[in-house]
Amino acid sequence: MSYQIEIRHINYFLAVAEELHFRKAAEKLFISQPGLSRQIKLLEESLGVVLFERHNRKVELTKVGEYLKSEFSSQLKVLSHTLEMAKLLSDGKKGELKIGYVGSAMQQVIPDLLLNFKHKNPDILFNLKELNNKQQLEDLVSFTIDIGFVRLERIPRYLESKIIIKENFCLVLPKEHPINSATFKSMAQFKEESFVLFDAHYSVSYYEKVMQIFDDCGFTPVISHNTIHASSIFKLVENNFGISIVPKSLAKKRGHKVKFIELENIPQKTTLSVVWNPKNKNTVLEEVLGYV
């Protein structure tokens, strides 16, 4: 039987591989379940492999199915990027760069990068998205973003990175707090305070480094709130829900009734790194890394 594999057949397979349920996958694809089952069977016969193990109502991917799910997903993303690039060229753009970043990178690093790069490359479209560290790593692998700006102590070996900034931490206090830079002696002065911190899910390694600051001062902080946004931290501190510790670059943020004390004399520092996937063939990425 002649059977030519088309992109739609790959999409059929990926839908079933994602749902592991033929009826749900068929509903998602807006086709009939018998029709979907037939197409998957034809795909298996054409490739000469078994993609799914079917046990009564249970569907599982075979090892071949798992491999093709990963490869097809990756290849479709590359194809999608190619088609997007073609559309950009048609619209008079040279290319696009999708950037993921943690909030502190937007204070200076990314604006400086975009201003410098865009000055000589006005026909590049930048797509920016604030994401936590974990999500950036996942999106780099899936080519959902091209480049990320993260606060991580360790980067997976399948990605490449470069440290951009190594900086001090800062205490964040309400404007009227009795302690200021002149009267500050050590973190031990705040052991009775409540703290508003970045959620551990935002970055486990970053969270652990902040916890080391408290360990060195001999107390465990009372954490009143966790959040993933700097603006939320500043608003909570401003309204006396607690105090906080943030990277120094966030001390440039304006518009809140808070003050900062730089923690210069502690060993803990925080790094902002740029990270990318070496398998990403976006030519704009190569140019931007040169600027970074």
Secondary structure, DSSP 8 states (H G I E B T S, - for coil): ------HHHHHHHHHHHHHS-HHHHHHHHTS-HHHHHHHHHHHHHHHTS--EEEETTEEEE-HHHHHHHHHHHHHHHHHHHHHHHHHHHHTT--EEEEEEE-GGGGTTHHHHHHHHHHHH-TTEEEEEEE--HHHHHHHHHTTS-SEEEE--S---TTSEEEEEEEE-EEEEEETT-S--TTT---GGGGTTSEEEEE-TTT-HHHHHHHHHHHHHTT---EEEEEES-HHHHHHHHHTTS-BEEEEGGGGG--SSSEEEEEETTSS--EEEEEEE-TT---HHHHHHHHH-
